[in-house]
Amino acid sequence: MADEIRMTPTTVVLLRRFLEDVGNPLFGFEAVREFKLSSGSVYPTLARLEKAGWIEGHLEDIDPKVELRRQRRYYTMTPKGAVEATRAMDRFTARYQLPSWTSGLRPATGNALSRLVPAWGIGRSALGGAQ
């Protein structure tokens, strides 16, 4: 698969977050803080996911001089990302027991895709099945 993403612990945590909270953007430092991950793993993972088309990033619309801080780059999962991430998480969870520190998140497998497909208007044919 051309868009194969390495399933590192950081990748698993970020994908679970994106699948759990579809449509709610995430910025890098928020992930660092929320999941106690290193910025050295979060930012490269976000870059890989964005390059693969699984997420898309945009700068927030603020005036840094007024807000007295830099603009944040927010990331949102794409419809393609939802399909690919769900498949990747299904393969991953079929092979490995997830660490206990991810237990606060609901599993991004099983019916997660059934919740995402209607939200983005993706037909079953996009998932490799019949309409």
Buried (B, 14 or more C-beta within 10 A) or exposed (E): EEBEBEBEBBBBBBBBBBBBEBEEBBBBEBBBEEBEBEEEBBBEBBBBBBEBEBBBBEEEEEEEEEEEEEBBBBBBBBBBBBBBBBBBBBEBBEEEEBEEEBEEBEBBBEEBBEBBBEEBEBEEEBEEEEE
